[in-house]
């Protein structure tokens, strides 16, 4: 189980995906977003470490959680799956 940040078109439509490998994460992203209007080469994928912080709230004091904490909070543990959408 590995964590990936998948972005398209300069950061729009970004998602944090848990999958077995980067190819599975990319394919799942394309299926979930109904494809892309452009080239597959414009999809950026970055593997994240388990302790990578993600800002979950920015009202007042910023709140951060690791990608592993976000995944553990989910009820459904199937792979691949979107943990959350990303706002750049």
ABEGO torsion letter per residue (X at the ends): XBBBBBBBGGGBGBBBBBBABAAAAAAAAAAAAGEBBEBAAABBBBBBBAABBBBABABEBBBBBBAAAAAAABABABOBBBABBBBX
